Amino acid sequence: KKACFKAAKEHNIPEDPNKILVNKVMETVSDLYYINMPVVEMMCSDGADGEGILSKSVSSHSDLIPGVYEGGLKVWECTFDLMDYLAEAEIEFTNKTVLDLGCGSGLLGIVALRGKAGKVHFQDYNSTVIDEITLPNVVANCRNDSPSLGSGDDRKTSKPPSKRPKKAQCLPNMLTKCRFFSGGWSEVSQLLLSSSKPFSKYDIILTSETIYNTDYYSALHDALAQLLDKKGRVYLASKVHYFGVGGGIYLFEKFVEERNVFRTSVVKIIDKGLQRYIMEMAFKDPS
């Protein structure tokens, strides 16, 4: 089955990025700023949600509505697993071109950005998620008053002042390294590959909790195959199984094996509660 079609769109960074943070309340986790979600939800209910994904999520009592809303309003636990692994394994981002695929909050891409990546691109299915969550999170972490990137050990959440110092400015060149996209994986891939803007394939693709629905495996696999540099690496975080939607690490591993394009290796298993995995993927033939 094919994933539902959703047109791709690139989101421009406003000339004054600080305007994005007006009325936003920030929290911190693992030394990174991120938007307080209840405040975002309140703003979306007041009309900031052009796609209507919040009202649809509330009315259906679901964090996932296939083809409509794909969970980007939440920070899912495997994101933190992958952040921890990137720190533990000392994954090198310096001057690398990185994609945060299915980014939601964008925390994985922000880790790469703070790790001196050369370019970081963010993609989420929903445009509301990019505008109301991803972009504000990136801007908040690019300011010269943002906390330094931590080891990922501190999970205690605190609330820094919601009114940030007026003198705080975005760090030079940090935001110029970023691009933001919404839309389905197939459509975003096509947009990137056919764009008149310069595009180089990604050295590293980071993705978390994106293999929950087997219907999307083909689109995800094709996007990875089309966008990853021949010598690049994919780091994917997932639960062992997603109850209710049917996907999981073993099914995706089998799907990838049958396609015979990538080799996969499980690099970390998290045994707390429902088992969770970090998988590394690379091309079988990097030539």
VENSUL-V102678 format. One record per residue. N is the residue number from 0. OMEGA is omega in whole degrees, 0 to 359 (NA if undefined). Layout:
# VENSUL-V102678
n & omega
N & OMEGA
N & OMEGA
This chain:
# VENSUL-V102678
n & omega
0 & 179
1 & 176
2 & 181
3 & 179
4 & 170
5 & 185
6 & 180
7 & 180
8 & 171
9 & 182
10 & 180
11 & 174
12 & 181
13 & 179
14 & 175
15 & 184
16 & 182
17 & 179
18 & 180
19 & 186
20 & 178
21 & 180
22 & 176
23 & 176
24 & 186
25 & 171
26 & 176
27 & 172
28 & 181
29 & 178
30 & 175
31 & 174
32 & 169
33 & 186
34 & 172
35 & 189
36 & 179
37 & 178
38 & 178
39 & 180
40 & 179
41 & 179
42 & 179
43 & 179
44 & 178
45 & 173
46 & 181
47 & 184
48 & 183
49 & 181
50 & 181
51 & 185
52 & 180
53 & 181
54 & 179
55 & 178
56 & 180
57 & 184
58 & 181
59 & 180
60 & 184
61 & 174
62 & 180
63 & 173
64 & 187
65 & 179
66 & 181
67 & 181
68 & 187
69 & 167
70 & 186
71 & 179
72 & 179
73 & 168
74 & 185
75 & 191
76 & 181
77 & 174
78 & 179
79 & 176
80 & 183
81 & 175
82 & 178
83 & 182
84 & 181
85 & 178
86 & 182
87 & 183
88 & 179
89 & 178
90 & 186
91 & 180
92 & 187
93 & 178
94 & 180
95 & 173
96 & 192
97 & 173
98 & 171
99 & 189
100 & 188
101 & 198
102 & 184
103 & 181
104 & 181
105 & 185
106 & 181
107 & 177
108 & 178
109 & 175
110 & 179
111 & 180
112 & 178
113 & 176
114 & 174
115 & 174
116 & 180
117 & 177
118 & 175
119 & 177
120 & 183
121 & 177
122 & 171
123 & 181
124 & 187
125 & 178
126 & 177
127 & 180
128 & 179
129 & 186
130 & 189
131 & 184
132 & 186
133 & 182
134 & 177
135 & 179
136 & 180
137 & 180
138 & 181
139 & 182
140 & 177
141 & 182
142 & 184
143 & 174
144 & 180
145 & 183
146 & 177
147 & 182
148 & 183
149 & 183
150 & 181
151 & 183
152 & 185
153 & 181
154 & 183
155 & 182
156 & 178
157 & 180
158 & 173
159 & 181
160 & 181
161 & 176
162 & 184
163 & 179
164 & 182
165 & 183
166 & 182
167 & 179
168 & 176
169 & 181
170 & 183
171 & 173
172 & 183
173 & 182
174 & 179
175 & 177
176 & 191
177 & 167
178 & 186
179 & 183
180 & 169
181 & 180
182 & 179
183 & 183
184 & 181
185 & 183
186 & 178
187 & 177
188 & 180
189 & 179
190 & 181
191 & 186
192 & 181
193 & 185
194 & 175
195 & 177
196 & 179
197 & 179
198 & 174
199 & 184
200 & 191
201 & 174
202 & 182
203 & 171
204 & 179
205 & 180
206 & 185
207 & 176
208 & 180
209 & 183
210 & 182
211 & 185
212 & 183
213 & 178
214 & 185
215 & 188
216 & 182
217 & 180
218 & 179
219 & 181
220 & 181
221 & 178
222 & 178
223 & 182
224 & 182
225 & 190
226 & 182
227 & 173
228 & 184
229 & 180
230 & 184
231 & 180
232 & 171
233 & 173
234 & 187
235 & 179
236 & 185
237 & 167
238 & 180
239 & 180
240 & 177
241 & 181
242 & 179
243 & 178
244 & 165
245 & 181
246 & 178
247 & 189
248 & 183
249 & 179
250 & 180
251 & 178
252 & 179
253 & 179
254 & 181
255 & 180
256 & 180
257 & 178
258 & 174
259 & 178
260 & 183
261 & 163
262 & 181
263 & 172
264 & 176
265 & 185
266 & 177
267 & 174
268 & 178
269 & 188
270 & 180
271 & 181
272 & 176
273 & 186
274 & 180
275 & 188
276 & 166
277 & 181
278 & 173
279 & 178
280 & 176
281 & 179
282 & 176
283 & 179
284 & 186
285 & 183
286 & NA
